[in-house]
Amino acid sequence: MAELLAESQKRQATLGPDEDGGMLFANADLERIVAGEVDLAFRRWARPMHRVGGRQRTRYGVVEFTSVELVDPATLSEQDAVRAGTDLASLLAFLAEGGIGLPHRPAAAPG
């Protein structure tokens, strides 16, 4: 758990500007989205913060949200985690950290 907390703090320190009040992505994640290496993200939201077709301007270009789904963490696979740039154990630990809201899976692509 301490390792997950340290990783979270490190990622928070590298967040890009959130110009339109949308999702925050770490700079490394934005680079991987633009490169096509990452196309999923996972967040806890009380309500979806983006809609399909929505776009967010970032320092690495525009990110388009191609889907936004409520997700049951028990149904997630290693493939989901890899598409989000992590491993399944880390993803499940992140979603179990708590916070407000239910787990959502927004899919993102360069827009």
Backbone as CSV, one residue per row, in Angstrom:
resi,resn,N_x,N_y,N_z,CA_x,CA_y,CA_z,C_x,C_y,C_z
1,MET,0.822,-1.191,0.000,0.000,0.000,0.000,0.868,1.258,0.000
2,ALA,1.955,1.215,0.731,2.852,2.373,0.763,3.436,2.635,-0.617
3,GLU,3.735,1.561,-1.353,4.268,1.705,-2.703,3.230,2.352,-3.628
4,LEU,1.962,1.952,-3.492,0.888,2.540,-4.299,0.719,4.021,-3.974
5,LEU,0.794,4.370,-2.684,0.681,5.763,-2.272,1.838,6.591,-2.845
6,ALA,3.036,6.047,-2.792,4.193,6.768,-3.337,4.036,6.980,-4.835
7,GLU,3.561,5.954,-5.555,3.342,6.085,-6.995,2.280,7.138,-7.281
8,SER,1.221,7.154,-6.489,0.156,8.143,-6.665,0.690,9.556,-6.458
9,GLN,1.493,9.755,-5.435,2.065,11.073,-5.169,3.006,11.495,-6.282
10,LYS,3.786,10.537,-6.804,4.695,10.837,-7.910,3.902,11.243,-9.150
11,ARG,2.824,10.535,-9.433,2.000,10.850,-10.596,1.332,12.209,-10.431
12,GLN,0.868,12.532,-9.224,0.228,13.824,-8.980,1.203,14.963,-9.260
13,ALA,2.476,14.746,-8.968,3.480,15.793,-9.165,3.736,16.066,-10.640
14,THR,3.357,15.120,-11.534,3.628,15.292,-12.957,2.363,15.554,-13.765
15,LEU,1.266,15.892,-13.097,0.024,16.114,-13.829,0.132,17.313,-14.744
16,GLY,-0.421,17.159,-15.926,-0.494,18.257,-16.880,-1.620,19.192,-16.501
17,PRO,-1.699,20.346,-17.147,-2.751,21.298,-16.828,-4.112,20.756,-17.222
18,ASP,-5.074,21.024,-16.412,-6.432,20.555,-16.642,-7.230,21.752,-17.136
19,GLU,-7.078,22.065,-18.418,-7.535,23.337,-18.955,-9.041,23.516,-18.984
20,ASP,-9.810,22.420,-19.076,-11.252,22.596,-19.201,-12.040,21.981,-18.053
21,GLY,-11.383,21.717,-16.925,-12.080,21.154,-15.778,-12.364,19.678,-15.915
22,GLY,-11.719,19.001,-16.855,-11.964,17.587,-17.100,-11.061,16.706,-16.261
23,MET,-10.774,15.524,-16.792,-9.932,14.563,-16.090,-8.500,15.043,-16.044
24,LEU,-7.832,14.691,-14.975,-6.401,14.942,-14.889,-5.669,13.689,-15.344
25,PHE,-4.720,13.859,-16.221,-3.872,12.769,-16.676,-2.437,13.135,-16.346
26,ALA,-1.665,12.164,-15.889,-0.236,12.378,-15.708,0.382,12.617,-17.086
27,ASN,1.434,13.431,-17.147,2.097,13.693,-18.425,2.504,12.401,-19.127
28,ALA,3.029,11.442,-18.370,3.437,10.166,-18.973,2.236,9.448,-19.586
29,ASP,1.077,9.524,-18.929,-0.123,8.893,-19.475,-0.572,9.595,-20.750
30,LEU,-0.496,10.926,-20.763,-0.866,11.671,-21.975,0.027,11.291,-23.145
31,GLU,1.320,11.177,-22.889,2.248,10.772,-23.946,1.862,9.408,-24.499
32,ARG,1.490,8.487,-23.608,1.132,7.129,-24.030,-0.215,7.100,-24.748
33,ILE,-1.145,7.983,-24.379,-2.417,8.077,-25.098,-2.169,8.568,-26.516
34,VAL,-1.386,9.636,-26.642,-1.072,10.192,-27.960,-0.342,9.161,-28.824
35,ALA,0.529,8.368,-28.218,1.275,7.347,-28.946,0.426,6.116,-29.254
36,GLY,-0.793,6.050,-28.693,-1.664,4.911,-28.930,-1.364,3.710,-28.049
37,GLU,-0.522,3.885,-27.038,-0.149,2.783,-26.149,-1.178,2.565,-25.044
38,VAL,-1.916,3.606,-24.679,-2.920,3.542,-23.616,-4.227,4.084,-24.183
39,ASP,-5.322,3.345,-23.958,-6.614,3.843,-24.436,-7.732,3.718,-23.405
40,LEU,-7.393,3.305,-22.182,-8.371,3.248,-21.100,-7.834,3.989,-19.883
41,ALA,-8.757,4.491,-19.099,-8.428,5.080,-17.797,-9.492,4.588,-16.830
42,PHE,-9.213,4.660,-15.568,-10.202,4.282,-14.555,-10.260,5.373,-13.518
43,ARG,-11.467,5.764,-13.156,-11.692,6.824,-12.169,-12.895,6.472,-11.308
44,ARG,-12.940,7.041,-10.112,-14.136,6.961,-9.264,-14.855,8.289,-9.387
45,TRP,-16.078,8.242,-9.863,-16.882,9.442,-10.023,-18.254,9.227,-9.422
46,ALA,-18.809,10.256,-8.789,-20.193,10.205,-8.305,-21.139,10.183,-9.510
47,ARG,-20.723,10.816,-10.585,-21.452,10.798,-11.862,-20.402,10.926,-12.948
48,PRO,-20.680,10.430,-14.144,-19.679,10.537,-15.214,-19.275,11.988,-15.443
49,MET,-17.985,12.226,-15.529,-17.466,13.580,-15.718,-17.222,13.899,-17.182
50,HIS,-17.370,12.908,-18.051,-17.227,13.110,-19.492,-18.304,12.312,-20.191
51,ARG,-18.549,12.648,-21.451,-19.507,11.903,-22.251,-18.818,11.448,-23.535
52,VAL,-19.388,10.419,-24.142,-18.839,9.899,-25.382,-18.797,11.017,-26.417
53,GLY,-17.655,11.160,-27.065,-17.468,12.208,-28.059,-16.906,13.496,-27.483
54,GLY,-16.899,13.606,-26.143,-16.328,14.786,-25.508,-14.834,14.839,-25.729
55,ARG,-14.294,16.040,-25.679,-12.859,16.243,-25.892,-12.275,17.087,-24.781
56,GLN,-11.014,16.867,-24.524,-10.284,17.642,-23.525,-8.959,18.064,-24.124
57,ARG,-8.694,19.341,-24.075,-7.423,19.867,-24.570,-6.367,19.694,-23.488
58,THR,-5.205,19.175,-23.874,-4.094,18.969,-22.945,-2.837,19.541,-23.571
59,ARG,-1.763,19.566,-22.823,-0.499,20.074,-23.374,0.048,19.160,-24.459
60,TYR,-0.449,17.931,-24.559,0.000,16.998,-25.586,-0.977,16.898,-26.749
61,GLY,-1.981,17.730,-26.760,-2.981,17.688,-27.828,-4.361,17.398,-27.253
62,VAL,-5.283,17.149,-28.139,-6.666,16.899,-27.733,-6.870,15.407,-27.486
63,VAL,-7.569,15.087,-26.393,-7.946,13.721,-26.071,-9.458,13.625,-26.250
64,GLU,-9.899,12.610,-26.988,-11.327,12.382,-27.196,-11.769,11.176,-26.375
65,PHE,-12.934,11.281,-25.741,-13.480,10.180,-24.955,-14.404,9.362,-25.844
66,THR,-13.997,8.129,-26.135,-14.726,7.281,-27.072,-15.763,6.396,-26.395
67,SER,-15.683,6.253,-25.087,-16.711,5.574,-24.302,-16.534,5.970,-22.840
68,VAL,-17.606,5.884,-22.093,-17.581,6.132,-20.647,-18.554,5.129,-20.043
69,GLU,-18.030,4.183,-19.264,-18.856,3.114,-18.726,-18.670,2.960,-17.228
70,LEU,-19.764,2.666,-16.534,-19.701,2.238,-15.142,-19.115,0.831,-15.167
71,VAL,-18.227,0.509,-14.254,-17.549,-0.784,-14.304,-17.547,-1.448,-12.931
72,ASP,-17.717,-2.762,-12.932,-17.599,-3.572,-11.728,-16.161,-4.057,-11.671
73,PRO,-15.390,-3.660,-10.658,-13.984,-4.066,-10.608,-13.776,-5.581,-10.693
74,ALA,-14.754,-6.363,-10.234,-14.613,-7.824,-10.283,-14.586,-8.352,-11.714
75,THR,-15.037,-7.566,-12.667,-15.066,-8.015,-14.066,-13.839,-7.579,-14.854
76,LEU,-12.943,-6.827,-14.240,-11.773,-6.321,-14.956,-10.763,-7.436,-15.204
77,SER,-10.087,-7.337,-16.331,-9.093,-8.344,-16.714,-7.705,-7.720,-16.763
78,GLU,-6.722,-8.579,-16.888,-5.343,-8.106,-17.062,-5.249,-7.265,-18.339
79,GLN,-6.002,-7.628,-19.357,-5.988,-6.862,-20.610,-6.510,-5.439,-20.383
80,ASP,-7.571,-5.275,-19.569,-8.056,-3.931,-19.237,-6.949,-3.115,-18.581
81,ALA,-6.257,-3.754,-17.639,-5.184,-3.061,-16.919,-4.056,-2.661,-17.869
82,VAL,-3.662,-3.556,-18.753,-2.594,-3.250,-19.710,-3.022,-2.091,-20.606
83,ARG,-4.275,-2.084,-21.042,-4.756,-0.983,-21.887,-4.746,0.343,-21.126
84,ALA,-4.762,0.278,-19.780,-4.687,1.479,-18.949,-3.254,1.783,-18.520
85,GLY,-2.310,0.962,-18.959,-0.902,1.221,-18.661,-0.453,0.748,-17.303
86,THR,-1.087,-0.284,-16.771,-0.722,-0.789,-15.450,-0.926,-2.298,-15.420
87,ASP,-0.875,-2.896,-14.228,-1.183,-4.319,-14.079,-2.465,-4.447,-13.269
88,LEU,-3.084,-5.604,-13.312,-4.396,-5.798,-12.693,-4.364,-5.577,-11.184
89,ALA,-3.344,-6.074,-10.513,-3.270,-5.903,-9.052,-3.217,-4.418,-8.680
90,SER,-2.424,-3.636,-9.399,-2.326,-2.195,-9.113,-3.627,-1.482,-9.433
91,LEU,-4.275,-1.867,-10.530,-5.543,-1.251,-10.900,-6.616,-1.520,-9.855
92,LEU,-6.722,-2.767,-9.412,-7.724,-3.110,-8.393,-7.438,-2.408,-7.078
93,ALA,-6.162,-2.290,-6.714,-5.801,-1.574,-5.486,-6.186,-0.100,-5.604
94,PHE,-5.943,0.504,-6.760,-6.316,1.903,-6.999,-7.822,2.083,-6.844
95,LEU,-8.609,1.195,-7.449,-10.063,1.323,-7.371,-10.593,1.044,-5.966
96,ALA,-9.858,0.243,-5.188,-10.279,-0.082,-3.831,-9.886,0.991,-2.818
97,GLU,-9.038,1.957,-3.243,-8.577,3.002,-2.328,-9.734,3.775,-1.722
98,GLY,-10.856,3.709,-2.336,-12.000,4.441,-1.809,-12.227,5.713,-2.574
99,GLY,-12.612,6.724,-1.877,-12.970,7.956,-2.546,-14.467,7.987,-2.779
100,ILE,-14.903,9.060,-3.331,-16.322,9.240,-3.564,-16.676,8.698,-4.934
101,GLY,-17.779,8.026,-5.029,-18.283,7.607,-6.322,-17.996,6.170,-6.676
102,LEU,-18.461,5.818,-7.861,-18.350,4.465,-8.380,-17.276,4.413,-9.463
103,PRO,-16.691,3.222,-9.656,-15.652,3.091,-10.679,-16.228,3.267,-12.090
104,HIS,-15.566,4.088,-12.872,-15.930,4.307,-14.275,-14.712,4.037,-15.138
105,ARG,-14.978,3.625,-16.388,-13.919,3.333,-17.349,-14.102,4.227,-18.570
106,PRO,-13.462,5.391,-18.588,-13.479,6.184,-19.813,-12.393,5.696,-20.763
107,ALA,-12.751,5.542,-22.029,-11.767,5.190,-23.058,-11.360,6.482,-23.749
108,ALA,-10.088,6.632,-24.019,-9.568,7.877,-24.589,-8.708,7.587,-25.803
109,ALA,-8.725,8.523,-26.727,-7.910,8.408,-27.935,-7.471,9.813,-28.335
110,PRO,-6.364,9.896,-29.074,-6.001,11.234,-29.580,-7.146,11.776,-30.401
111,GLY,-7.482,13.041,-30.175,-8.621,13.628,-30.868,-8.189,14.614,-31.856
